[in-house]
Amino acid sequence: MKHFLLLVVITFCSITQGLSQWVIQPSVIIPTGFNSYLLKPGPSLEILYKIPDDADAFYRFGAGFGYSVLKPTADTFRTYAIGSHFLPGYEVMHSYSIFSVGVTNDFNILKRKKLSPVIGIDIYIYAISIAEHNYAEGLIDETTTGDSYWQLALLPRIGLRYKLGENIVIEAGCGKNITILGTSDALPFIKPYISIAFL
């Protein structure tokens, strides 16, 4: 999976050299649902290529990749296993990281305006790497590192865009991740972000 994602990134960088606008997008991943019990909010950083901002364009297409790191909410989680009867145990999560590759599309509501509401939709492939230790008395005692999973997800979002001069566009907004399919449980989260695009 890692080799596939590396190939996607290299291909992406090769075919997007004609696009002239870079975007740096720091954000915060805020797990929701059951994941909020396991994982704290964590930082994320994305690097994107986008079609240059055009006053007459309704949409802006782009693509890029990112990296996120999440920490567990507790040092140890109490668990159990089923053998001949219920066996007490625990789980320790050492690391949880997400590498993402995706495409993005912004729709500017007010064309030719410096300040405009924006709606957007992103499509991501996530590679999730987890290191953990599981123990159940007399049954399980194992440490796994680099367990890899993948997910395909949509991230609809809404924000506000401001064009600062001819070469810089600043956008702030929030999106909600929706898992479509993958090899691990769904990863719902809210993602507030700020992006800075420049020539």
LINDA-V519784 format. One record per pair of residues at least 12 apart in sequence whose C-alpha atoms are under 6 Angstrom apart, sorted by sequence separation. I is the first residue (numbers start at 1). J is the second residue. D is the distance in Angstrom with one decimal. If there is no record, write none. Layout:
i=I j=J d=D
i=I j=J d=D
This chain:
i=29 j=41 d=5.4
i=50 j=62 d=4.0
i=78 j=90 d=4.4
i=107 j=119 d=5.4
i=132 j=144 d=5.5
i=160 j=172 d=5.6
i=177 j=189 d=5.4
i=29 j=42 d=5.3
i=49 j=62 d=5.4
i=77 j=90 d=5.4
i=106 j=119 d=6.0
i=107 j=120 d=5.9
i=131 j=144 d=5.5
i=159 j=172 d=5.4
i=176 j=189 d=6.0
i=28 j=42 d=5.6
i=49 j=63 d=5.6
i=77 j=91 d=5.1
i=106 j=120 d=4.4
i=131 j=145 d=4.1
i=159 j=173 d=3.7
i=176 j=190 d=4.6
i=28 j=43 d=4.8
i=48 j=63 d=5.5
i=76 j=91 d=5.8
i=105 j=120 d=5.6
i=131 j=146 d=5.5
i=158 j=173 d=5.5
i=175 j=190 d=5.8
i=28 j=44 d=5.7
i=48 j=64 d=4.1
i=76 j=92 d=4.9
i=105 j=121 d=5.6
i=130 j=146 d=5.5
i=158 j=174 d=5.8
i=175 j=191 d=5.0
i=27 j=44 d=5.2
i=47 j=64 d=5.6
i=129 j=146 d=5.4
i=130 j=147 d=5.2
i=157 j=174 d=5.5
i=174 j=191 d=5.4
i=26 j=44 d=5.8
i=47 j=65 d=5.8
i=104 j=122 d=4.3
i=129 j=147 d=5.4
i=157 j=175 d=3.8
i=174 j=192 d=4.0
i=26 j=45 d=4.5
i=46 j=65 d=5.6
i=103 j=122 d=5.7
i=129 j=148 d=4.7
i=156 j=175 d=5.5
i=173 j=192 d=5.8
i=174 j=193 d=6.0
i=25 j=45 d=5.8
i=46 j=66 d=3.9
i=103 j=123 d=5.5
i=128 j=148 d=5.5
i=155 j=175 d=5.9
i=173 j=193 d=5.6
i=25 j=46 d=5.1
i=45 j=66 d=5.5
i=102 j=123 d=5.4
i=128 j=149 d=5.1
i=155 j=176 d=5.4
i=172 j=193 d=5.7
i=45 j=67 d=5.7
i=102 j=124 d=4.2
i=127 j=149 d=5.8
i=128 j=150 d=6.0
i=155 j=177 d=4.5
i=172 j=194 d=4.4
i=24 j=47 d=5.0
i=44 j=67 d=5.7
i=101 j=124 d=5.7
i=127 j=150 d=4.6
i=154 j=177 d=6.0
i=171 j=194 d=5.7
i=23 j=47 d=5.8
i=44 j=68 d=4.2
i=101 j=125 d=5.4
i=126 j=150 d=5.3
i=154 j=178 d=5.2
i=171 j=195 d=5.1
i=23 j=48 d=4.9
i=43 j=68 d=5.8
i=100 j=125 d=5.7
i=126 j=151 d=5.1
i=153 j=178 d=5.5
i=170 j=195 d=5.8
i=22 j=48 d=5.9
i=70 j=96 d=5.4
i=100 j=126 d=4.5
i=125 j=151 d=5.7
i=153 j=179 d=4.3
i=170 j=196 d=4.7
i=22 j=49 d=4.9
i=42 j=69 d=5.7
i=99 j=126 d=5.7
i=125 j=152 d=4.7
i=153 j=180 d=5.2
i=169 j=196 d=5.9
i=21 j=49 d=5.8
i=42 j=70 d=4.8
i=69 j=97 d=4.5
i=99 j=127 d=5.1
i=124 j=152 d=5.8
i=152 j=180 d=5.6
i=169 j=197 d=5.0
i=21 j=50 d=5.4
i=68 j=97 d=5.7
i=98 j=127 d=5.7
i=124 j=153 d=5.3
i=152 j=181 d=5.5
i=168 j=197 d=5.5
i=68 j=98 d=5.0
i=98 j=128 d=4.6
i=123 j=153 d=5.9
i=151 j=181 d=5.8
i=168 j=198 d=4.6
i=21 j=52 d=5.3
i=40 j=71 d=5.5
i=67 j=98 d=5.7
i=97 j=128 d=5.8
i=123 j=154 d=4.8
i=151 j=182 d=4.0
i=167 j=198 d=5.4
i=19 j=51 d=5.6
i=39 j=71 d=5.7
i=40 j=72 d=5.8
i=67 j=99 d=4.6
i=97 j=129 d=5.3
i=122 j=154 d=5.8
i=150 j=182 d=5.4
i=167 j=199 d=5.5
i=39 j=72 d=4.4
i=40 j=73 d=5.4
i=66 j=99 d=5.8
i=96 j=129 d=5.8
i=122 j=155 d=5.0
i=150 j=183 d=5.7
i=38 j=72 d=5.5
i=39 j=73 d=5.2
i=66 j=100 d=5.0
i=96 j=130 d=4.7
i=121 j=155 d=5.7
i=149 j=183 d=5.5
i=38 j=73 d=5.5
i=65 j=100 d=5.3
i=95 j=130 d=5.6
i=121 j=156 d=4.4
i=149 j=184 d=5.9
i=65 j=101 d=4.3
i=95 j=131 d=5.2
i=120 j=156 d=5.8
i=64 j=101 d=5.9
i=94 j=131 d=5.3
i=120 j=157 d=5.2
i=64 j=102 d=5.7
i=94 j=132 d=5.2
i=119 j=157 d=5.9
i=63 j=102 d=5.7
i=93 j=132 d=4.3
i=119 j=158 d=4.4
i=63 j=103 d=4.1
i=92 j=132 d=5.5
i=118 j=158 d=5.8
i=62 j=103 d=5.8
i=63 j=104 d=5.7
i=92 j=133 d=5.0
i=118 j=159 d=5.0
i=62 j=104 d=5.1
i=91 j=133 d=5.6
i=117 j=159 d=5.9
i=118 j=160 d=5.5
i=61 j=104 d=5.9
i=91 j=134 d=4.6
i=117 j=160 d=4.4
i=61 j=105 d=4.5
i=116 j=160 d=5.8
i=60 j=105 d=5.5
i=90 j=135 d=5.4
i=116 j=161 d=5.2
i=60 j=106 d=5.0
i=89 j=135 d=5.2
i=115 j=161 d=5.7
i=59 j=106 d=5.2
i=89 j=136 d=4.0
i=115 j=162 d=4.5
i=59 j=107 d=4.3
i=88 j=136 d=5.7
i=114 j=162 d=5.3
i=58 j=107 d=5.5
i=114 j=163 d=4.8
i=58 j=108 d=5.3
i=87 j=137 d=6.0
i=55 j=111 d=5.8
i=55 j=112 d=4.5
i=32 j=188 d=5.6
i=32 j=189 d=5.0
i=31 j=189 d=4.2
i=30 j=189 d=5.2
i=30 j=190 d=5.1
i=29 j=191 d=5.1
i=28 j=191 d=5.6
i=28 j=192 d=5.8
i=27 j=192 d=5.7
i=27 j=193 d=4.1
i=26 j=193 d=6.0
i=26 j=194 d=5.9
i=25 j=194 d=5.7
i=25 j=195 d=4.2
i=24 j=195 d=5.6
i=24 j=196 d=5.4
i=23 j=196 d=5.5
i=23 j=197 d=4.2
i=22 j=197 d=5.5
i=22 j=198 d=5.6
i=21 j=198 d=5.5
i=21 j=199 d=4.7
i=20 j=199 d=5.9
